[in-house]
Amino acid sequence: MVQKKYFKTKDYCNVKFSYKVENAETIEILGLNSDWQNSIIMSRKKDGTFSADVSLPKNSKHEFKYLINTKEWANEPAADAQQPNEFGGNNSVIIL
């Protein structure tokens, strides 16, 4: 799930990413701000959901994917769109 919180006086949007998958030990977000090298580590909650809050520039578009247990890629089902990638799959897209 992706929740967006806009601020009238700020040039960024606070985005809360939440994702839950069975047997996940770690979940990371990659691709935000076109950065596929440095991940954002999501925090694990007691109910097994992972979440992260990220500030992203307003009027921007970001492709991203979740990396589960450092080996399995997943898309966000509630993303604004899906974009084909160079590996024959799709990336999730968030539009701010």
Residue pairs with C-beta under 8 A, 6 or more apart in sequence:
1 17
1 18
1 19
1 76
1 78
2 15
2 16
2 17
2 18
2 76
2 78
2 79
2 80
2 94
3 15
3 16
3 18
4 13
4 14
4 15
4 94
4 96
5 13
5 14
5 15
5 16
6 13
6 58
7 13
7 14
10 58
11 57
11 58
12 55
12 56
12 57
12 58
13 55
13 56
13 57
13 58
13 96
14 53
14 54
14 55
15 53
15 54
15 55
15 56
15 94
15 96
16 51
16 52
16 53
17 29
17 42
17 51
17 52
17 53
17 54
17 76
18 49
18 50
18 51
19 27
19 42
19 49
19 50
19 51
19 66
19 74
19 76
20 47
20 48
20 49
20 50
21 27
21 68
21 74
23 69
24 44
24 48
24 50
24 68
24 69
25 69
26 41
26 42
26 68
26 69
26 70
27 42
27 44
27 50
27 66
27 67
27 68
28 39
28 40
28 41
28 42
28 66
28 67
28 70
29 39
29 40
29 42
29 52
29 54
29 64
29 65
29 66
29 67
30 36
30 39
30 40
30 64
30 65
30 66
30 67
31 62
31 63
31 64
31 65
31 91
32 40
32 54
32 56
32 62
32 64
33 56
33 62
34 62
34 63
39 67
40 52
40 54
41 52
42 50
42 51
42 52
42 66
43 50
43 51
43 52
44 50
45 51
56 62
56 94
56 96
57 96
58 96
59 96
60 95
60 96
61 93
61 94
61 95
61 96
62 93
62 94
62 96
63 83
63 85
63 91
63 92
63 93
64 76
64 91
64 92
64 93
64 94
65 73
65 74
65 75
65 91
65 92
66 73
66 74
66 75
66 76
67 73
67 74
68 74
73 89
75 82
75 90
75 91
75 92
76 92
76 94
79 92
79 93
79 94
80 93
80 94
80 95
81 92
81 93
81 95
82 90
82 91
82 92
82 93
83 90
83 91
83 92
83 93
84 90
84 91
85 91
